[in-house]
Amino acid sequence: MKNKPLYALGSVDNALLVLHMLRDRGRLTVTDVAGELGIARSTAHRLLAMLVYRDFAVQDEQHTYLPGPFLAATPSVPGGPALRELRARTRPAMEALRARTQETVNLVVRVGTEVRFLDSAESPQVPHVGDRRGTILPAHLASGGKALLAALPPDHVRDLYADLPARDRAILTQELAEVRARGHALNIEGTEQGVSAIGAALRNGRGSAVGALSISVPSARFGPERVAAYAEELRRAVAEAEHSLAGFPG
């Protein structure tokens, strides 16, 4: 299980989180960074200034910060402003789900055959699965990724995984059929030892899957009886989030 280091460096962690924000949102202000990280504007300004100095960010005429030359060479999720709106609209449902389950709740989007964690509402329990913002995982292994793949037409999935061995592709096809039938996907230590998860797709008012919510749990607390309870709470959270996504593009 990936937990925060015992002697974590807060300044380094904040700088890395700002990089995630730049990559996922496309543009930032000092106010954005200060509000997101819960730090003073002066501290946020110093963080951004160092990223500009090291070419991770550039500043435009409106004093907005954009991905710099270093990040420009890295593939990013398209639609930064839309992703920021997606996070804002789903955050209340995420926090409510975290409060009901006392486990870490994540928002993910799919990019090709990968999923990117856009946001996390971290569990207060000990032990717990830590904040996963910025993490990238194979979509066919992550619970949220499976939920999003299951929302695609089967022929689209076949095209995405044309290079997957035939046996593995058949297993994935069967698993996605099961996800469609029950409405949620499971990841039992498929991406990290000691960590299990349950995920479900989020749809906008037109029925398009625009992201997924997942609950990440230490495997020791992921028994069959708990999974049923998590699934019920996840369904409730998805309904709450989708009410806020009625006019969301996608």
Order of alpha helices (4+ residues) and beta strands (2+ residues): alpha-alpha-alpha-beta-beta-alpha-alpha-beta-beta-beta-alpha-alpha-alpha-beta-beta-beta-alpha
